[in-house]
Amino acid sequence: MIEQAERKTTRLWLRALQQQDQVAIHALHSDPIVQRYITREPPADLKASAVFIQKIQDGVQSQRWYYWGLHLLDQPRQLIGTICLWQFTDDHSTAEIGFDLLPYYQQQGLMTEALQSVIQFAVADLDLRIIRGLVHADNEACIRLLRKNQFTYLRELPPEEKFTAEKNLPILLFERLRE
């Protein structure tokens, strides 16, 4: 695997998370709209967000995952969301993509820009053959985003393939094959 680099799109700056992002990560991970379809526990306080950021930084440093904070180019200090590649297969041919975005910035095409940039990185730099997206069956906006970006619905995950917190939830598997 290669080191994570900053990326820019027409409107976004994708950069590594920093401890100065604590307040924004806390807001993102505490927002009920963002959390609606995510089984991650909201942070109890800013210290929990700092611990989360350190965990992400450690994982990026050891190349277990790639994780970017999303910032508008004209507001580079304000984190508005995140996007990551993680859950790599042993042969590093497949990974899962994950993302979240503060509600104020949703439905503006920003996540499409971020997703397309990370897909380009995944294919060109990491040589991924398959990118997976796992999504709650009721998360229509996420399903539309994945389909718009050439992800194909494969199936609903059976309980044995889900994280413990997701066992009773309808989780759908989408995949995007390298072109």
Phi, psi and omega in degrees: 000158182249166180289149178285134178241156173297154179223152175229144174242191179302319184239353188238152170242119177258119181220164179298147175294145178230158180300335177293351178272005184308310184296317181292319177296319178300315180296316180298312183282351178257349184291124183296331178289316178296319185281350188310318184248014182248135182271000178295136177290134175297148180293141180288328183197183181295328179298320178297323177292323177296319178296318178301313181299318179297319178299316179297314180300319179297318179294322176294315181300320181271006177059036172276336178201170175239133188213120182243142167273143180259131180225140172291141180301325181272001175221063190294345180271346185260111175285130182245351181179184179218161174211143183213160167242128182206186180055047179292143172288164182303325181271003178058031177264345185222142175213163176260144176253143177221151182199156172209157186210135177302142185306322181302332185260359180284161178062029178238005180082005182292318180290331174299316178300313181296314181299315180295323178294317181289325175298316179301315177299315183299320182279309186286318186264324183261348180060035178292141176268326184225135172242128182255148172231125176252129187217143175296138185300336180271355183275077186298323181296318179293319178298316177299317180299314180297314180298320179300334183251034173064029170272139181249136176290131178254307184185169170273139180287137172284160184307323183291346179259004183256156170295156183308315182293345183257000188310321184259012182255148176280101182253125181259144178255126173242150176224148174237121179270148177299137181282000000 
